Amino acid sequence: ASTSVKLNTGAEMPTVGLGTWKSQPGAVEHAVEFALKNGYRHIDTAAAYGNEKEVGLGIKASGVPREQIFLTTKLDNPDQRNPAAALQSSLEKLQTPYLDLWLMHWPAPMTKDGKADKGHDWLQTWKDMEKLYLENPDKLKAIGVSNFSVAFLERLLKEAKVVPAVNQIELHPSCPQQELVDYCVSKGIVVTAYSPLGSDNSPLLKNPVVNKIAEKYSVSPANVLISLQANRPGVTVLPKSVTNERILCKQRLL
Ligand code: A2P
């Protein structure tokens, strides 16, 4: 697999990044520091994960200069009516002057008490994100979306001034979504795979075919599953781990 993929902004996105969904605040600071000290240059978080502060501390503790790191966070559903304030909050928690990528987490505006916000259209949120991006190039290097299907992307692209740089979606052998990946690639949208192992207690790690390939190449089943996504053209991948030895998986990709 190539070590990075070019975004439609011209920036390079490292192919493998550390995922932090469900990484507890107490563990994620160390995981981010360890990953950066061991070659990772791409970290993915989200306001909704409740760990941006600790991700920021891990980046600081690693000693890796900010400009060498590709950092992504996401706009939370209940913040879709006020993206400017949400962006400021994420920048402060992460202790960073800018984001390499800011994603709309879901095309699903919600109220603060967790109900669907039927009075707000996510397309308006995208327009607000575009405005923030165009007016604040010092704070936002790229914007994109997450969990968007072809139908949602078609609706967005009809009115967008800025084509999303990325669509971050769930991808693994039980969820290949080839049609959606092909659509994104045809529009110049890089696809980022989350849950490449199939998430917690994944049956994929025990899958006989995955294990046979792992044995053949003397790597772990997780390596096979991460490599599978990393080798798809136009795709980057976010394995999540808070365990040192598993974080090192990236060093042995096929
Ligand atoms: P942990 O974070 O405790 O190391 P996904 O990336 O598909 O969301 O999967 C994340 C889950 O897979 C987490 O439970 C994580 O556990 C576990 N995991 C991460 N890396 C590996 C690995 N190399 N081998 C086995 N399980 C792993």
Residues whose N, C-alpha, C, O or C-beta is under 5 A from the ligand:
A	BS01	A2P	S195 P196 L197 G198 S199 D200 N201 A222 L238 P239 K240 S241 V242 T243 R246 C249
